[in-house]
Amino acid sequence: MAFVSGFDLMYQGKLVASANLQTFNTYLAVGLLYLIITLPLSYFMRYLEKRWQTA
C-alpha cells in the first residue's frame, strides 16, 4: 500500500509542482504526507507483530 500511494503522491506532486513552479515546497508537502500515511501504519504493524508473537 505504501509503495503504491508513494508513487501516486509523487505523481500528484509533480503535477502540482509543474503548475505552480514551487518544486521545493510541493515535494516537502508530499514528503510530509507520505510520513503521515506510513508512520502510523508502521507502528500499527509493529504492534500487531508483537501481539501475535506471544499468542
C-alpha positions as CSV (number, residue, x, y, z in Angstrom):
1,M,0.0,0.0,0.0
2,A,2.7,2.5,0.9
3,F,4.5,1.6,-2.3
4,V,1.5,2.5,-4.5
5,S,0.5,5.5,-2.5
6,G,4.1,6.8,-2.6
7,F,4.1,6.7,-6.4
8,D,0.7,8.3,-6.6
9,L,1.7,11.1,-4.2
10,M,4.8,11.8,-6.2
11,Y,2.8,11.9,-9.4
12,Q,0.3,14.3,-8.0
13,G,3.2,16.4,-6.5
14,K,4.8,16.5,-9.9
15,L,1.6,17.9,-11.4
16,V,1.2,20.5,-8.7
17,A,4.9,21.5,-8.9
18,S,4.7,21.9,-12.7
19,A,1.6,24.1,-12.3
20,N,2.8,26.5,-9.6
21,L,6.6,26.2,-10.2
22,Q,7.3,25.8,-6.4
23,T,9.0,22.4,-6.5
24,F,10.7,22.5,-3.1
25,N,7.5,23.4,-1.2
26,T,5.5,20.9,-3.2
27,Y,7.9,18.0,-2.6
28,L,8.3,18.9,1.0
29,A,4.5,18.7,1.4
30,V,4.4,15.4,-0.4
31,G,7.1,14.0,1.9
32,L,5.3,15.1,4.9
33,L,2.1,13.5,3.7
34,Y,3.9,10.3,2.9
35,L,5.3,10.2,6.5
36,I,1.8,10.9,7.9
37,I,0.5,7.9,6.0
38,T,3.3,5.4,6.6
39,L,4.4,6.1,10.2
40,P,1.0,5.1,11.8
41,L,0.8,2.1,9.6
42,S,4.3,1.0,10.6
43,Y,3.6,1.4,14.3
44,F,0.3,-0.5,13.9
45,M,2.1,-3.4,12.1
46,R,4.8,-3.5,14.9
47,Y,2.0,-3.6,17.5
48,L,0.3,-6.5,15.7
49,E,3.6,-8.4,15.3
50,K,4.3,-8.2,19.0
51,R,0.7,-9.1,19.9
52,W,0.7,-12.2,17.6
53,Q,4.1,-13.3,18.6
54,T,3.1,-14.0,22.2
55,A,-0.1,-15.8,21.2
